[in-house]
Amino acid sequence: MKYIILFVLLWMSVFSVAQTVEERKTEWSLRTGTSLDYKLNKAWKTDLSWESRFKDDITTYDESIAEWGVSYKTRWDLKLQTSFRHYFTPGEPDTYRLNWGVSYGEFIEDSPFEIAVRLRYQRDNFYKKSEREAEPVWRFKLSFVYEKRSAI
């Protein structure tokens, strides 16, 4: 069953392209952040995070993001997720993003490596209509994660 779920989520990525093809100048950026997660029980989890971003070859502060999320893990190991983001950008009005999504991850044998897929619907400025309005989009993410499993 888990391979069918993984296949369906990968197949759905064909329909969820959120970025346009464009030529970009190569530059360095930096994203730093911290996160606090709390498991309510085996199925429910909530998290709170803060991220600061720097651009222009790490010489200019870009923005900071506060995010609160909730996820529910189903008996098929699918995670249903929602989150709210608040963007703080200097010189611009604050903006907001609301996400809903589904994700699935699978560890490779008994290794600390995990392959994860996520399909997410996002809506920017869902209650503000004037500044920095964006179309609702579907986003797909494929991740390869290393997770150290020893206790501290």
N, C-alpha and C positions, 0 to 999 in steps of 0.2 A: 504494500500500500504506500509506503514512504517513497518508493521510486516513482510511482504514478504521480504523487503530489509534487515531487521535485520536477518531473517532466512537464507537468501542466504549468507550473510557475515559470519555468524557463521558456516554454512555448509562448506564454502570455507576454513575454518581454518584447516580442515582435511588434505588438500593438501599443507599447507604452513608452515610446521614445519621446523624451521631454526636451532634449537639446537639439539645436539646429547645427548644421555643419557650417563652420566658418573658420577662416584662417586666424590664428591667434599668435601674438608675440609671446615668446617664451619668457616667463618671469618667475621669480620665486615668491611664494607667499607662505605665511605661517598661521596655523590655527592652534591655539592653546585652549585647554579647557579642563574642567573637572566635573565629576558626576557623582551623585549619591543615589544608590538604588536600594529599594526596600521590598523584600518579598513578603506579601501579606499572608500567603499560603502557597501550596504547590502550583496553583493555577494563576493567581493574580500577582502582579508586580507593578510598582510605581517608581518613577525616577525623576530626579530634578537635576538639571545641568546648566552650566555657564560656559560660554566659549567666547574668546576674543580673537579677532582676525586682523592680520596685517597684510598689506599688499605693496605693490611697487618695489619689488625686490626687498621686502621686509623693512622698508623705510617709513611707511605710512600706516598709521592706525586706520582700519577700515570700519569695523563695527563689532558690537558684542551681541550675543544672543543668550537669552534665558529661555529654557525649555522645560516643560512639565509633561510627562507622558504616563500612560497606563497601558499595560498589556495583559492579555489573558491567553494562557496556553491550553489548547484543546487536547482532548485525549488522542488525537492523531498527530500530536507534536507541532501543529500549526499555531503560530502566535498571531492573535488579532490585536492590533495596536492602534492607539490614537495619541496624538500629542498636540500641544499648543506652543508656538514659538513667538517670542516678542523680540524684535530686532531694534537695537539702539544704534543709530547711525548718526555721527556728528553732522550738523548742518542740515539734516533732513528730518521730516516727521517720522515718528516711530511707526513701524509696520508690524504686521502680524501674519502668522501662517497656521492653518489648521490642517492636520494630516489624519488620514485613516488608512490602514494597510494590513497586509497579511504577509507573514514571513515564515520561512522554514529553514532549519539548519541541520546538518548531519555531520558527525565526526567521522573521519576516515579511519576505519578499523579501530584499533586501540591507541591511535596516535593523538597528540594534542592539536591536530589540525582539523579545522571545520570548514565545510563549504556551506554557505548560506545564500539564500535568495530572498528578495523582498520586492513586493509590488505595492505601490503606495499612491493614493489619490491625495493631491494637495490643493488647497485653495488659499491664495494670499489675500490679505485684507478682506476677510469674509464679512466684516460689518462696516468697513469704510469703502466708499466708492470713489473718492477723488484722487488720493495720492498713490503713486506707484502701484496702480492696479495691474494685476496679471491674470491671464486666463487660467482656469483650473487645469491641472495637468496630471497625467499618470506618469510615475517614475518607476524605473526598474533598477535594482542594485544586485550585483553578484559579488560576494565577498569571500575571501580566503582568510581565515582567522587562525592565529596561533594562540592557544590558551594554556597557560601554565597551571597545572592542576595541584601542585603541592600546597599544603596549608602553611600559613605564616605563623 
